Amino acid sequence: MASVPSPTPGGFSVTPTEPVAGGAAAQTAARPPLPVKMVIAGGFGVGKTTAVGSISEIEPLTTEAAITEVAAGVDDLSHTPRKTTTTVAMDFGCITIDPTLKLYLFGTPGQDRFGFMWDDIVEGAVGGLVIVDTRRLDDCYAAVDYFEHKQIPFAVAVNAFDGKVEHELDEVRWALDVAEHVPLVVFDARERGSVRDALLVVLELALARSEG
């Protein structure tokens, strides 16, 4: 994770002549958690905004706009008939993993016409979570290709819409043509713990890459 800037020590400062209670342990405890950027990507309506909202410890920042008649003619709403808004820039949230680490989550827009924003959103990220709807696998090809091309560690998370998935993970891997080292997991974007577990898979992958 060399691309992540090191945090600056927080809390109060002391002069060299002042005793520091607890020594190094107290100084470590005073430091804020290390900020780590992670991207949540995928096609239109796969659950990116839902995932960020489920896990974020702050009120998530969203850039959603109403789906107009023109947009409805471009975006496939057949599997998401109740969807009335769409992300046009990004979603943002954060979650403190432990006292030493805090994830900052950036959700990408799913439509191809907003693809020009991806480079700015992904810059500095240690990894990505590509969310997949197995009813519409074609929609996530662009995200998978992007992370492979940029050589950014990523995992594929199959969103269990209505508590089920349409295909087995081996079938999904074959259909997406992703390498064996790319983790595939099933998760529920509505469940905080499920989203956390999926993000931890990406974090472990990024850590292994940095150490490897």
N, C-alpha and C positions, 0 to 999 in steps of 0.2 A: 504494500500500500504506500509506496514511496511517493505517489502523486498527490497524496492527501497532505495538506499543510499541517504541521504540528501545532497544537493549541498553545496559547500563551498561558503561563501560570496565572491562576486567579486568586481571589482572597486578598488578605492584607500582606504587606511586605514588611520585612524587618531589617534592621541594620545588622552588620556583622557582629556587633557587641551584644545584641539581644539574644537570650537563650531561646531556642525553638523547642517547645514541648513536643515530645514524641519523635524528634529527629526527622529522619528521611520519610518515615511513614506519614507524619503529619503534613509534610510538604507535598507528598503525593496525593493525599486526601484533599488538599486545597486546590488541586488542579481541576479544571473542567474536563469533561469527557472529550476524547478525540473525535473531531467531526469527520464523518465518512459519508461521501455522496454515493447514492445508488439510484439507478433508473428502473422504472417500471414501464414496460413497453407492451405492445401488442396491437391487434387490429381494432376496428371500430366496435364499441359495445361489448368488449370481452370482460370488463370488470376492473379496469385500471383505477378509475376514480373511486369505485367502491372499495378496492383494496387499500388505497391511501387513506380514505376516510375511516376504515375499520381499525387501522393500526395507529394512526397519528395521535400523539399525546397533546397536540394543539389543534385548534380549529383549522382544518385543512384549507389551504388556499386553492381555489379552483377557478378556471377561466372557461366556464361553460356558457354556451349560447343556445338559444332556442333553435330547434331543428325546423328550418323553413320548408315550404313546399318544394323549393328548388333543391335544397340539400337532401330532402327525402327521396327525390328522384335520382340522386347520385349514390347515397349510402343505402346499403341493404338493411332494411328494418324488419325483414320477415321473421327473424328469430328474436328480435327485441321490440315488439310492437308497442310496449309501454314506455319506451325511451323517448323523451321529449326534448332533451338537451344533449349537447356534445361538447367535448373539450376542444377548444380552438387554439390553445397555447400550451398550457401544461397544468398539472396538479402538483401541489407541494404540501408535504407534511414531514414530521420527524418523530422519531421514537428513540428513547434512551435504552440501549440494550443492557448496559450495566454501568457502574460508576466511571468506567474508563472509556466508554464507547457510545457515540450517539449517531444514529443513521439519519441522514437528510434524504428524503425520498422525492424524486422528480418523476411524475408521470407524463409520458409523451402523448400528443394527439394521435389518434389512430388512423386518420384518413391520409391517403397518399398525398393529397394536395397541401398538407401541412408538413411534409417531409423535409422541407428546407430548414425547419427549426431544429432538427434532431442534433446536428453537430454542436450547436450551442448548448442544448440541454444536456447532452451526454459528456461534454468536456469535463474532465477531472473525476469522472465516476470510476469507482473500483470494480463495478460489475452491474449486471442488469438481470431483471426477472422478466421473461417474456411470457405473458399470459395468453393462454390458448382456449378458444371455444371449439371443442371437437366437432361441433356441427358446422363450423366454418373454418376449417384448417387453412384454406387459401389466404385468409386475411392476415395470418401471422408470418407468412413467408418473408415479407419485406423486413420485419423486425429481426428474424433469425439471420437473414443474409447480412443485415447491417452489423450486428455484433460479431458475426464471423469475419466479415471483411475488415472491421476495425480491430480484430483480435482482442476484444474485451470479454472477460469471463462472464458467462451467463448461464442461467438455468431456465428450463421451460416448465411452467406451472399450468397444469390443466385445470381450468375452473369447473367445478362440479355444479353446473346449473341444475336447479331442482334436485340436488343431491345425487346426481348421476352423470356419467360421461358416456359418450357414444362409442368410444373405441378404447381398446386396451393400450397401455403405454408403449408396448413394443410396436404396435401398429402406428401409433402417433410418431414414434421415432423414425420408423421407416418412411412414413408419409412426408415428414419434414426433412428427412435426409440429414439428421444431425448426428454428430460423432458420438461414439460410446462414452467419451469423457464428459459429455454435457449432461448434467443431471435432469431427470424428468420426474416431476412430482404431481400428485393430485392435491388440490387445496380448494377451500371455499373462501372466496373474496369477501364474504360477509362476516367471517369469523376472525376475530382479532388473533387468537392463538394460531389458527391455521396460516394466516398471512405471516405472522412472526416466524413460524417454522420454515416457510418457503424462503423468506429473506435470509435466514440464517444459513440455508444451503448455499446461497450466492456468496455470503460473507466468508464461509469456510472455503469455497472455491477460490475466491480472490486471495485469501490468505495463503492458500497452498501455492497459487501462482507466484505470489511475491516471494515466497520462501524457496521456490523451485529453481 
